[in-house]
Amino acid sequence: MTGFDDFWAQSDVVGRAVALLLLAMSVSAWALILWKAWLLRRARRGLLRAVPAFWSAAGVSEGRHALQAFDSEQLLLPLLDAATADTRAATLDAAGKRESRLTRRLRDALHTVLARLQFGQVLLASVGATAPFVGLFGTVWGIYHALVGISAAGNLTIEKISGPVGEALIMTAAGLAVAIPAVLAYNIFGKLVAACEADLEGFAHDLRELLNQN
């Protein structure tokens, strides 16, 4: 940590602000990565168990109990609740054909569930895309600040330049260290969310067909 300590001691307000920004990006990205890994693992396992259990039930009521037992992240239950909701009130939601009402309610419930699964993806993408440039800016600014200080002190030699420049390059490495886990997590979580979305869309479609026959 000596290089970073020297960089921190010699940098100005801008350089320290960049370092703190990278630290904040790293902490937020890792907190989100750990939370989403836990969430998507439970969601994927719940879907794989809950969907077959629902269709193995004797009726919709029994299927609801199966979902309550296996759907730990409450992904399928909102779809079932929306599909079986009572819309006999005199509202626009109750107007139109039954098939249209059912499709609309399932679509809205599906969008709500998917929004919960996709939460944080924008942050991971933003951190992965911007952290290297933030680190590069910190390096450029650190080199500029060091050269100005050395020039003002006189006796400009390669030995006096190499130290501050090498310390400033730490910011570029820090930017890459922040960005790489965020990009990898974004890609992995994207595939998991897509798999969950396919299962949810299939369940919503099959549920719509089942209830339209009743």
Secondary structure, 3 states (H helix, E strand, C coil): CHHHHHHHHHCCHHHHHHHHHHHHHHHHHHHHHHHHHHHHHHHHHHHHHHHHHHHCCCCHHHHHHHHHHHCCCCCCHHHHHHHCCCCCCCCHHHCCCHHHHHHHHHHHHHHHHHHHHHCCHHHHHHHHHHHHHHHHHHHHHHHHHHHHHHHHHCCCCHHHHHHHHHHHCHHHHHHHHHHHHHHHHHHHHHHHHHHHHHHHHHHHHHHHHHHHHC
